[in-house]
Amino acid sequence: MQNAITIDVEDYFQVAALANWAPTKSWDDFELRVERNTDKILQRFDEHSIKGTFFVLGWIAEKCPQVVKNIVAAGHELASHGYSHQLIYNQTPDVFREETIRSKKLLEDISGVAVNGYRAASYSITKKSLWALDTIAEAGFTYDSSIFPVKHDRYGIPDAVEVPHTLTTPAGHKITEFPITALKLAGYKLPIAGGGYFRLFPYWFSRWGLQRVNTAQKQPFVFYLHPWEIDPEQPKLAATGLSKFRHYNNLEVCEQRFEQLLADFEFTTVANVLRAKSLL
């Protein structure tokens, strides 16, 4: 079964867990490492003959347009990760609308290709920000991959549909949703789709869980990773507590695990998986 492989293209200082130590107004002061790390992922994909979907942050596209050009030149799907990587439920609808339209246009102008997919910063479409789905649909996106059907302190809609489907937005628009994958175990939904969970769980468990989604649940999964997660030499911020753990845990083994994942499963773009299910 073909699954969706996705990369959320942002840099190490832009994650929500480090917002207290790297506020948006200071981003220009940090070393940019996203281009070299994204190029490394592009090389790995090429070695495995894999095409994936890259959800690129508008701020990154503006600062590093070559990142966008390299993704498209290699034949991958380009999608939007918004502009400023702010949690949607902390934004006003007007600000979110402006950023959503701005980032889509920016990516399309740089790449010369249509951008049809959207993913929210930190999966921050929750029950209190469902209004964002209307903006996404009205901006011309045909699919979204932002809803995480789990319980978490920063994101999640625990009772959301877990499989790719067509949903109706609050204003009545239709849009395809590819939820972030969760594994159903004894009535509990376990996040298994990548990122910090991929670094936290031992690889054998991630592989087992993802295989179970394919075999027991008979569904394709969506996997996500960030370029900074294969960069253990990134500058260390003075984060503390849970934030420090979430960001830095097992960075040194992530690239090796990712290589194994690419060998163990069949992958393609989000759009290809949704077309195979007649959802696009």
C-alpha positions as CSV (number, residue, x, y, z in Angstrom):
1,M,0.0,0.0,0.0
2,Q,1.3,3.5,-0.9
3,N,1.4,5.9,2.0
4,A,2.0,9.7,2.0
5,I,5.4,11.0,2.9
6,T,5.5,14.6,3.9
7,I,8.1,17.2,5.0
8,D,7.1,20.3,7.0
9,V,9.7,22.7,5.7
10,E,10.6,25.1,8.6
11,D,13.8,25.7,10.5
12,Y,14.8,24.7,14.0
13,F,14.1,28.1,15.6
14,Q,10.5,28.3,14.3
15,V,8.8,25.5,16.2
16,A,6.1,26.2,18.7
17,A,8.0,24.4,21.5
18,L,10.8,27.0,21.3
19,A,8.6,30.1,20.8
20,N,9.6,31.4,24.2
21,W,13.3,31.3,23.3
22,A,13.0,32.2,19.6
23,P,10.2,34.8,19.2
24,T,9.2,35.6,15.6
25,K,10.7,39.1,15.8
26,S,14.1,37.6,16.4
27,W,14.1,35.0,13.5
28,D,16.4,37.1,11.3
29,D,19.1,36.7,14.0
30,F,19.3,32.9,13.6
31,E,21.5,30.8,11.3
32,L,19.4,29.3,8.5
33,R,20.0,25.6,8.1
34,V,16.9,24.6,6.3
35,E,18.3,24.6,2.8
36,R,21.1,22.1,3.5
37,N,18.8,19.9,5.5
38,T,16.0,19.9,2.9
39,D,18.6,19.1,0.2
40,K,19.7,16.1,2.3
41,I,16.1,14.8,2.4
42,L,15.8,15.4,-1.3
43,Q,18.9,13.3,-1.8
44,R,17.4,10.5,0.3
45,F,14.2,10.5,-1.6
46,D,16.1,10.3,-4.9
47,E,18.1,7.4,-3.7
48,H,14.8,5.5,-2.9
49,S,13.0,6.8,-6.0
50,I,10.3,8.4,-3.8
51,K,8.2,11.5,-4.5
52,G,6.8,13.3,-1.5
53,T,4.9,16.3,-0.5
54,F,6.7,19.3,1.0
55,F,4.6,21.7,3.1
56,V,6.8,24.8,2.9
57,L,6.5,27.8,5.3
58,G,6.0,31.1,3.5
59,W,8.7,32.8,5.6
60,I,11.2,30.2,4.5
61,A,10.1,30.5,0.8
62,E,10.7,34.2,1.0
63,K,14.1,33.9,2.6
64,C,15.3,30.8,0.8
65,P,13.5,30.6,-2.6
66,Q,16.0,28.1,-3.8
67,V,14.5,25.6,-1.4
68,V,11.2,25.8,-3.2
69,K,12.8,25.6,-6.6
70,N,14.9,22.5,-5.6
71,I,11.7,20.7,-4.4
72,V,9.8,21.3,-7.6
73,A,12.8,20.6,-9.9
74,A,13.1,17.2,-8.2
75,G,9.5,16.4,-9.1
76,H,7.9,16.6,-5.7
77,E,4.6,18.0,-4.7
78,L,4.7,21.6,-3.3
79,A,2.2,22.5,-0.6
80,S,1.7,25.3,1.9
81,H,2.6,25.4,5.6
82,G,1.2,28.9,6.1
83,Y,3.4,31.9,6.4
84,S,4.6,32.6,9.9
85,H,4.1,29.3,11.8
86,Q,1.8,30.8,14.4
87,L,-0.8,28.7,16.1
88,I,-4.1,29.4,14.2
89,Y,-6.2,29.7,17.3
90,N,-4.0,32.5,18.5
91,Q,-4.5,34.5,15.3
92,T,-7.5,36.5,14.2
93,P,-9.4,35.3,11.2
94,D,-8.3,38.4,9.2
95,V,-4.6,37.8,10.0
96,F,-4.9,34.1,9.2
97,R,-6.7,34.9,5.9
98,E,-4.0,37.3,4.8
99,E,-1.2,34.9,5.7
100,T,-2.9,32.0,4.0
101,I,-3.4,33.8,0.7
102,R,0.0,35.4,0.9
103,S,1.9,32.2,1.4
104,K,0.0,30.4,-1.4
105,K,0.8,33.2,-3.9
106,L,4.4,33.3,-2.8
107,L,4.9,29.6,-3.3
108,E,3.2,29.7,-6.7
109,D,5.1,32.7,-7.9
110,I,8.4,31.2,-7.0
111,S,7.7,27.7,-8.3
112,G,5.4,28.3,-11.3
113,V,3.2,25.4,-10.2
114,A,-0.3,25.3,-8.5
115,V,-0.3,24.8,-4.7
116,N,-3.3,22.7,-3.7
117,G,-2.4,21.4,-0.3
118,Y,-2.3,23.1,3.1
119,R,-1.0,22.1,6.6
120,A,-1.4,24.3,9.6
121,A,1.4,25.2,11.9
122,S,1.6,22.6,14.7
123,Y,-1.6,21.0,13.5
124,S,-3.5,23.9,15.1
125,I,-6.9,23.4,13.5
126,T,-8.8,22.5,16.6
127,K,-12.4,22.7,17.6
128,K,-11.9,26.4,18.4
129,S,-10.3,27.1,15.1
130,L,-12.5,25.2,12.7
131,W,-13.3,28.5,11.0
132,A,-9.9,28.3,9.4
133,L,-11.1,25.5,7.1
134,D,-13.4,28.0,5.4
135,T,-10.4,30.3,4.7
136,I,-8.4,27.4,3.4
137,A,-11.2,26.3,1.0
138,E,-11.9,29.9,-0.1
139,A,-8.2,30.4,-0.8
140,G,-8.4,27.7,-3.4
141,F,-6.8,24.7,-1.6
142,T,-8.3,21.4,-2.6
143,Y,-7.1,19.4,0.4
144,D,-5.9,20.0,4.0
145,S,-3.7,17.8,6.2
146,S,-3.9,19.6,9.6
147,I,-6.3,17.8,11.8
148,F,-4.7,15.4,14.4
149,P,-7.4,13.1,15.8
150,V,-5.6,12.8,19.2
151,K,-5.6,14.6,22.6
152,H,-2.6,16.9,23.0
153,D,-1.9,20.1,24.9
154,R,-1.3,22.1,21.8
155,Y,-3.4,20.5,19.1
156,G,-5.9,17.7,18.3
157,I,-9.5,16.9,17.8
158,P,-9.8,13.5,19.5
159,D,-13.2,12.6,18.0
160,A,-12.3,13.7,14.5
161,V,-12.5,11.2,11.6
162,E,-9.2,9.3,11.4
163,V,-9.1,8.4,7.7
164,P,-8.9,10.5,4.5
165,H,-12.3,11.9,3.7
166,T,-14.3,14.8,2.3
167,L,-15.5,17.2,5.1
168,T,-17.9,20.1,5.1
169,T,-16.5,23.3,6.6
170,P,-18.6,25.5,9.0
171,A,-19.7,27.7,6.1
172,G,-20.6,24.7,3.9
173,H,-17.5,24.4,1.6
174,K,-16.3,20.9,0.7
175,I,-12.6,20.1,1.1
176,T,-10.6,16.9,1.3
177,E,-9.0,16.1,4.7
178,F,-6.0,13.8,5.2
179,P,-5.8,13.6,9.0
180,I,-2.5,13.0,10.7
181,T,-2.3,9.3,11.4
182,A,-3.2,7.9,14.8
183,L,-3.1,4.2,15.7
184,K,-6.2,2.8,17.4
185,L,-5.2,0.6,20.3
186,A,-7.8,-0.6,22.8
187,G,-9.9,2.4,22.3
188,Y,-7.0,4.8,22.5
189,K,-5.7,6.9,19.6
190,L,-1.9,6.8,19.6
191,P,0.0,9.4,17.5
192,I,2.2,7.4,15.3
193,A,2.7,9.7,12.2
194,G,6.2,11.0,12.7
195,G,8.0,14.0,14.1
196,G,8.6,13.9,17.8
197,Y,6.8,10.6,18.2
198,F,9.1,9.0,15.6
199,R,12.1,10.2,17.7
200,L,10.4,9.1,21.0
201,F,9.3,5.6,20.2
202,P,11.9,2.9,19.3
203,Y,11.9,2.3,15.6
204,W,10.5,-1.2,15.8
205,F,7.4,0.2,17.5
206,S,6.9,2.9,14.9
207,R,7.3,0.4,12.1
208,W,4.9,-2.0,13.8
209,G,2.3,0.7,14.4
210,L,2.5,2.0,10.8
211,Q,2.2,-1.5,9.4
212,R,-0.8,-2.0,11.6
213,V,-2.5,1.0,10.1
214,N,-2.0,-0.5,6.6
215,T,-3.0,-4.1,7.6
216,A,-5.4,-4.0,10.4
217,Q,-7.0,-0.6,9.7
218,K,-6.5,-1.1,5.9
219,Q,-5.7,2.5,5.4
220,P,-2.8,4.5,4.1
221,F,-0.9,6.6,6.6
222,V,0.6,10.0,6.4
223,F,4.1,10.4,7.8
224,Y,5.7,13.8,8.6
225,L,9.2,15.0,9.4
226,H,10.9,18.4,9.6
227,P,14.3,19.1,8.1
228,W,15.8,20.1,11.4
229,E,15.0,16.7,12.8
230,I,17.9,15.2,10.8
231,D,20.3,17.9,12.1
232,P,21.7,17.0,15.5
233,E,24.4,19.7,15.1
234,Q,21.8,22.6,15.0
235,P,22.5,25.4,17.4
236,K,21.0,24.7,20.8
237,L,18.6,27.1,22.3
238,A,18.3,27.6,26.1
239,A,15.0,25.7,26.3
240,T,14.0,24.0,29.4
241,G,11.7,21.2,30.6
242,L,9.2,19.6,28.3
243,S,10.0,22.0,25.5
244,K,13.6,21.0,25.5
245,F,12.7,17.3,25.5
246,R,10.2,17.6,22.7
247,H,12.7,19.4,20.4
248,Y,16.0,17.7,21.1
249,N,15.1,14.1,22.1
250,N,16.9,11.5,19.9
251,L,17.9,14.0,17.1
252,E,21.1,12.0,16.7
253,V,19.2,8.8,15.6
254,C,16.4,10.3,13.5
255,E,18.2,10.3,10.2
256,Q,19.1,6.7,10.5
257,R,15.6,5.8,11.4
258,F,14.2,7.8,8.6
259,E,16.4,6.0,6.1
260,Q,15.1,2.7,7.4
261,L,11.5,3.9,7.1
262,L,12.0,4.8,3.5
263,A,13.2,1.3,2.8
264,D,10.4,-0.4,4.8
265,F,7.3,1.2,3.3
266,E,6.0,2.4,-0.1
267,F,5.6,6.1,-0.3
268,T,4.2,8.8,-2.6
269,T,2.7,12.3,-2.4
270,V,-0.4,13.2,-0.5
271,A,-2.1,14.1,-3.8
272,N,-1.4,10.7,-5.3
273,V,-2.8,8.8,-2.2
274,L,-5.9,10.9,-2.3
275,R,-6.4,10.4,-6.0
276,A,-6.1,6.6,-5.5
277,K,-8.9,6.9,-3.0
278,S,-11.0,9.0,-5.4
279,L,-10.9,12.0,-3.0
280,L,-9.3,14.4,-5.5
